[in-house]
Amino acid sequence: MPTAREIMTNDVSCVSEQDDLRTAARRMADLGVGSLPICGTDNRLKGMLTDRDIVVKVLAEGRDPATVTAGELAQGEAVTVGADDDAAEILRTMGKHQVRRLPVIDGHDLVGIVAVADVARSLPERPVGDLIEAISERG
């Protein structure tokens, strides 16, 4: 079974926890992505920032994205997978936490991102269908 290291996207760009959300949104637009890892000054992963976070937690509340930092939206410990975790573990983690993308960590270093599409390309259809069902459930 393939590992996260084998199926991940390894060209990962972070947003700094000090970056304002206008800067983060521009970076997402430039990269054509809907989420970015939030990295601290210690080069450790602090969380994930999504375009939905910016809309729901900032814009919808009338806050100015130029004055809110990415670090303010980092919530608790980020859900990750290890670089050597296999696809079954990736599926379990995505399903358990109802996420479509996971940062891939090697030790304490962010080395990539694994997305549902990455898993889909590497496995038979049914496990991916089960994952989509699991992450789409409303709790």
PyMOL commands that set and color helices and strands:
alter all, ss='L'
color gray80, all
select helices_A, chain A and resi 4-7+21-31+51-59+70-73+87-97+116-122+125-136
alter helices_A, ss='H'
color red, helices_A
select strands_A, chain A and resi 15-16+35-39+45-50+81-82+101-106+109-115
alter strands_A, ss='S'
color yellow, strands_A
deselect
rebuild
show_as cartoon
